[in-house]
Amino acid sequence: MKSMLETISHEVGTPYYLYHESILLQRIQSMWKVFSDLDFHPTFAIKANANPYLLSMFHHYGIGADFISKGEYNAAVIGGIPASSMVWNGNAKSVDDIQFFTNAKIQNVNVDSINELKKWAQLKTTKETLPSLFLRINPSIEAHTHPYIRTGMNQHKFGMLPQDIPLCFDIASKNNLEIEGFHVHVGSQITDAETFEQAYSYIRDLAIQYHVNSLNIGGGWGIPYFETSALDLQQMRKIVHDCFHGFKVLCELGRFLIGEAGWYLCRNCENRENDEEMISITDGGMNHLLRPSLYKAHHTFSCTDPKPEKKNIRVMGRLCETGDILVPTAYQNCPEEGSLIAIHQAGAYGFSMANHYNGFPLPAEVFLHTDGTCSVIRKAETENQFLSQCSVEKYNDSSS
């Protein structure tokens, strides 16, 4: 593995992202096994990772796309995913976007508010055919996850409250709209199946009450990071079969499918020791992997040349920020200076959150096939590409 990682590093430079096909295949198979024998229609949440090559792999295995923006939609199109396998999600949908995605013949839309439903009603006056509309319901179920990725309480900006449902059906009836079903998503990185059981039972009961047969059960399935347990898939299989037998079920898994398949590779440039720990400073940073700084996420890591002794290690980047943390303190073998450090569980919300802070370019993405060969699925940016859309004119003081 060390020689392969070094070979890739010499070809594309560090840092870079590496995705393991073998792990992706395992996760895809695990998902299908949970939902076997149900009328199941999975989509991949593109916000987790928008690389078109990866989207084309998901499409190959029967997985559509859940997107927020035209940019994510374009990634799905490049990945070969047809509009009939897409779901449009998100807040504050504009009239222009509603018209655009209706013309693009997007199959399903999660309607986030009463105001949005009224926009669809207005469009119905000029369009005979609209996408299937799912009402996103906020069930006031608290997910035990980071506060920034909880979405199912009434103080959150997502979805409508249950008491709004009768008004939605009244608006639909008066405007010849059809409500296809309900949508629920209470948060991300959830690893206790009981939270999903609450949400799934809730939306199933709503479907029975309002006589709809289609449900979008969202995503949010968590993965094991440092000291985090895995989601019990056997328990999840029982829950979904108890709740959704006889229903058409859509979902939008992201992290569950790709999170563990991705590594972020960077070079350890320098070790510094203090009274408490060793700090390994790399050529990477939170501009490429933001989750540890944003969510205090704790990824595991390994290195190509570990020293025999163990210490408290903190892995950091080279940005001009004290919070430029890639791995919080962990007790393990010290990496040698010059060795490669692989930060694990980086396939989801890694590259998709990357930015140009401090003027550094975005990294390459590499796909590791099961036969051991590699494909570069995104070239690293050059140093000046992030300035490519800037004006080349110089400032002129027009007041003088």
C-alpha positions in Angstrom: 0.0 0.0 0.0 2.8 2.4 0.9 4.4 2.1 -2.6 1.1 2.6 -4.3 0.3 5.7 -2.2 3.7 7.2 -2.9 3.4 6.4 -6.7 0.1 8.3 -6.7 1.6 11.2 -4.7 4.4 11.6 -7.2 1.9 11.6 -10.1 -0.8 14.0 -8.7 1.0 15.7 -5.8 -0.1 16.0 -2.2 -2.7 16.5 -0.8 -5.2 14.4 -2.7 -8.3 12.4 -2.1 -8.4 8.6 -2.7 -11.6 6.6 -3.1 -11.7 2.8 -2.7 -13.9 1.0 -5.1 -14.0 -2.2 -2.9 -15.5 -0.2 0.0 -18.0 1.5 -2.2 -19.2 -1.8 -3.5 -19.6 -3.2 0.1 -21.6 -0.2 1.1 -23.9 -0.3 -1.9 -24.5 -4.0 -1.3 -25.2 -3.4 2.4 -27.8 -0.8 1.4 -29.6 -3.0 -1.0 -29.7 -5.8 1.5 -31.4 -3.6 4.1 -34.2 -2.8 1.7 -34.5 -6.1 -0.2 -38.0 -7.1 -1.1 -39.3 -3.5 -0.7 -40.3 -1.1 -3.5 -37.1 0.8 -3.0 -35.7 3.7 -5.1 -32.3 5.0 -3.6 -30.6 8.2 -4.5 -27.2 9.5 -3.6 -27.0 12.8 -1.8 -24.7 14.8 -4.1 -23.9 17.3 -1.3 -21.7 14.5 0.2 -19.5 14.2 -3.0 -20.3 15.7 -6.4 -17.6 14.0 -8.5 -19.3 12.8 -11.7 -17.2 9.7 -12.0 -18.5 8.5 -8.6 -22.0 9.5 -9.5 -21.7 7.3 -12.7 -20.7 4.4 -10.5 -23.8 4.9 -8.3 -26.0 5.1 -11.4 -24.4 1.8 -12.6 -25.7 0.1 -9.5 -29.2 1.5 -9.6 -28.8 4.6 -7.5 -30.2 8.0 -8.6 -29.3 11.5 -7.4 -30.6 13.9 -4.7 -29.4 17.4 -5.6 -29.8 20.9 -4.3 -28.5 23.2 -7.0 -27.9 23.5 -10.7 -24.3 22.7 -10.1 -25.1 19.4 -8.4 -27.7 18.7 -11.1 -25.0 19.2 -13.8 -22.7 16.8 -12.0 -25.5 14.2 -12.0 -26.1 14.8 -15.8 -22.4 14.4 -16.5 -22.4 11.2 -14.4 -25.2 9.9 -16.7 -28.0 9.9 -14.2 -31.4 10.5 -16.0 -33.8 13.1 -14.7 -36.3 10.3 -14.0 -33.9 9.1 -11.2 -33.4 12.5 -9.6 -34.9 14.2 -6.5 -34.7 18.0 -6.1 -34.2 19.0 -2.4 -33.5 22.1 -0.3 -34.8 25.4 0.9 -35.8 28.7 -0.8 -36.4 27.3 -4.3 -36.6 30.2 -6.7 -39.3 30.5 -9.4 -36.6 30.5 -12.1 -35.2 27.2 -10.7 -38.6 25.7 -10.4 -39.3 26.4 -14.1 -35.8 25.2 -15.1 -36.1 21.8 -13.3 -39.7 21.3 -14.4 -38.5 21.8 -18.0 -35.7 19.4 -17.3 -38.3 16.8 -16.3 -37.0 16.1 -12.8 -39.0 13.2 -11.5 -39.4 14.1 -7.8 -39.3 17.3 -5.6 -39.3 17.6 -1.8 -41.4 20.7 -1.1 -39.9 22.5 1.9 -42.6 25.0 2.8 -46.1 26.3 2.2 -44.7 29.2 0.2 -42.9 26.9 -2.0 -46.1 24.8 -2.6 -47.8 28.0 -3.7 -45.1 28.5 -6.3 -45.8 25.1 -7.7 -49.5 25.9 -7.7 -48.8 29.0 -9.7 -46.7 27.1 -12.2 -49.5 24.6 -12.6 -51.5 27.2 -14.4 -49.0 27.1 -17.3 -47.7 23.6 -17.1 -49.7 20.4 -17.5 -47.0 18.1 -16.1 -45.1 18.8 -12.9 -42.7 16.6 -10.9 -44.1 14.4 -8.2 -44.4 16.6 -5.0 -43.4 15.3 -1.6 -44.1 17.4 1.4 -41.1 17.7 3.8 -42.4 17.3 7.3 -40.5 18.5 10.4 -41.6 15.9 13.0 -39.9 17.5 16.1 -37.7 14.5 16.6 -34.3 15.2 18.1 -31.4 13.4 16.5 -28.4 12.6 18.8 -25.8 14.2 16.6 -23.8 17.4 16.2 -26.2 20.5 16.6 -25.2 21.8 13.1 -26.4 18.7 11.4 -29.7 18.2 13.2 -32.7 19.1 11.0 -35.8 17.6 12.5 -36.8 20.0 15.4 -39.3 22.9 15.0 -36.5 25.5 15.5 -34.7 24.3 12.4 -35.3 25.9 9.0 -36.2 22.6 7.2 -39.7 21.4 6.3 -43.2 22.3 7.5 -44.9 21.5 10.8 -47.5 18.7 11.0 -50.3 21.3 11.6 -49.5 22.7 8.1 -50.4 19.5 6.3 -54.2 20.2 6.0 -53.5 23.6 4.5 -51.1 22.0 2.0 -53.7 19.5 0.8 -56.3 22.3 0.6 -53.9 24.3 -1.6 -53.2 21.3 -3.7 -56.9 20.5 -4.1 -57.8 24.1 -5.2 -55.0 24.2 -7.7 -55.3 20.7 -9.2 -51.9 19.6 -7.7 -51.3 16.1 -6.6 -49.3 15.4 -3.4 -47.4 12.2 -4.1 -46.2 11.6 -0.6 -44.2 12.8 2.4 -40.5 13.4 3.1 -38.6 13.3 6.4 -34.9 13.9 7.3 -34.1 14.6 10.9 -30.3 14.9 10.7 -27.0 13.5 9.6 -24.4 11.1 11.1 -27.0 9.3 13.2 -25.9 5.9 14.5 -28.8 5.0 16.8 -31.5 3.1 14.9 -34.2 4.1 17.4 -34.1 7.7 16.0 -34.8 6.4 12.6 -37.6 4.1 13.9 -39.3 7.2 15.4 -39.0 9.2 12.2 -40.0 6.3 9.9 -43.0 5.3 12.1 -44.1 8.9 12.2 -44.1 9.4 8.4 -45.6 6.0 7.8 -48.6 6.9 10.1 -49.0 10.2 8.2 -49.1 8.4 4.9 -51.8 6.1 6.2 -53.8 9.1 7.6 -53.6 11.1 4.3 -53.9 8.1 1.9 -50.5 8.4 0.1 -48.4 5.4 -0.9 -45.0 7.1 -1.6 -42.5 8.1 1.1 -39.0 9.7 0.9 -37.3 8.7 4.2 -34.3 11.0 3.8 -30.8 9.9 4.7 -28.6 10.6 7.7 -27.2 7.1 8.2 -24.0 7.4 10.2 -20.7 5.7 10.0 -18.0 4.9 12.6 -15.5 7.7 13.1 -13.1 7.7 16.0 -14.8 6.2 19.0 -18.2 6.2 17.2 -20.2 3.0 16.8 -21.6 1.8 13.5 -25.3 1.8 12.7 -26.9 -1.6 13.3 -28.0 -2.7 9.8 -29.8 -5.8 11.0 -32.0 -3.6 13.2 -32.4 -1.1 10.4 -33.6 -3.9 8.1 -36.3 -4.9 10.6 -37.4 -1.3 11.1 -37.8 -0.5 7.4 -39.6 -3.8 6.7 -42.0 -3.2 9.6 -42.7 0.4 8.5 -42.7 0.3 4.8 -44.1 -2.9 3.5 -46.5 -2.0 0.7 -45.1 1.5 0.2 -42.9 3.0 -2.5 -39.8 4.1 -0.6 -37.2 6.7 -1.7 -34.1 7.7 0.2 -31.1 10.0 -0.1 -28.0 8.3 1.4 -24.7 10.1 1.1 -22.2 9.6 3.9 -23.3 6.0 4.4 -22.3 5.1 0.9 -19.1 7.0 0.4 -17.8 8.2 3.7 -15.6 5.3 4.7 -14.5 4.8 1.1 -12.5 8.0 1.0 -9.1 8.9 2.4 -7.5 12.4 2.4 -3.7 12.0 1.8 -1.3 14.6 2.9 2.5 14.8 3.6 3.8 15.2 7.1 6.2 18.2 6.8 7.2 18.7 10.4 6.8 17.3 13.9 6.8 19.7 16.9 6.6 18.6 20.5 5.3 20.3 23.6 4.6 19.2 27.1 1.4 17.5 26.2 1.6 16.2 22.6 3.3 16.0 19.3 1.9 18.2 16.5 2.3 16.9 13.0 2.1 19.7 10.5 1.1 18.6 7.0 0.8 20.2 3.6 -3.0 19.7 3.8 -5.5 21.7 5.8 -9.0 22.6 6.7 -9.4 24.2 3.3 -9.6 20.6 1.9 -11.1 18.8 4.9 -13.3 21.2 6.9 -15.2 18.8 9.1 -12.8 18.6 12.0 -12.7 22.4 12.3 -16.4 23.0 11.6 -18.0 20.1 13.5 -15.1 19.0 15.8 -15.2 15.7 13.9 -12.6 13.2 14.9 -11.4 11.1 11.9 -9.0 8.2 12.4 -5.7 8.2 10.6 -2.7 6.1 9.6 0.8 6.9 8.2 3.1 5.2 5.8 6.2 5.4 8.1 5.1 5.1 11.8 7.7 5.3 14.5 7.7 2.5 17.1 6.8 4.8 20.0 3.3 6.0 20.7 2.4 9.5 21.8 -0.5 11.9 21.8 -0.6 13.1 18.2 -2.5 16.1 16.8 -2.5 16.4 13.0 -2.7 19.9 11.6 -2.5 21.7 8.3 -0.4 24.6 7.0 -3.0 27.3 7.0 -2.7 30.5 9.0 -5.3 29.4 11.6 -4.9 27.9 15.0 -8.1 25.9 14.3 -6.5 24.3 11.2 -7.0 20.8 12.7 -7.2 17.7 10.6 -7.2 15.1 13.5 -7.7 16.1 17.1 -5.4 14.5 19.7 -5.1 10.8 19.4 -2.7 8.3 21.1 -0.9 6.3 18.5 2.4 5.8 16.6 4.1 9.0 15.7 4.5 9.6 11.9 8.0 10.2 10.6 8.6 13.6 9.0 8.2 13.2 5.2 5.7 10.3 5.5 2.2 10.2 4.1 -0.7 10.6 6.5 -4.0 9.1 5.4 -7.0 10.6 7.1 -9.8 8.1 7.0 -13.6 8.4 6.6 -13.1 11.4 4.3 -15.2 10.4 1.3 -18.3 12.4 2.4 -18.2 16.2 3.0 -14.5 16.3 2.2 -13.9 17.6 -1.3 -17.4 18.9 -1.5 -16.7 21.4 1.3 -13.2 22.3 0.0 -12.3 25.9 -0.6 -9.5 28.2 -1.6 -8.6 29.7 1.8 -5.0 31.2 1.9 -5.0 30.9 -1.9 -4.2 27.2 -2.0 -5.6 25.2 -5.0 -8.1 22.3 -4.7 -6.6 18.8 -4.6 -6.8 15.9 -7.0 -9.2 13.0 -6.6 -8.1 9.5 -7.4 -10.2 6.3 -7.8 -8.6 3.0 -6.6 -10.1 0.1 -8.6 -10.5 -3.4 -7.1 -7.8 -4.7 -9.4 -5.3 -2.3 -7.8 -5.1 0.2 -10.7 -5.9 3.9 -10.2 -7.7 6.5 -12.2 -7.4 10.3 -11.7 -11.0 11.4 -11.6 -10.2 15.1 -11.0 -6.9 16.8 -11.7 -5.4 19.1 -9.0 -5.9 22.8 -9.6 -3.0 25.0 -10.5 -2.2 27.9 -8.2 -3.9 30.5 -10.3 -7.1 28.7 -11.3 -9.0 30.1 -8.3 -8.4 33.6 -9.8 -9.6 32.6 -13.3 -12.9 34.5 -13.0 -11.5 37.6 -11.4 -11.2 40.9 -13.3 -7.8 41.7 -14.7 -8.5 45.4 -14.6 -6.6 47.5 -12.0 -8.4 49.8 -9.6 -8.9 53.4 -10.8 -9.9 56.1 -8.3 -12.8 57.7 -10.2 -13.3 60.3 -7.5 -10.0 62.1 -8.1 
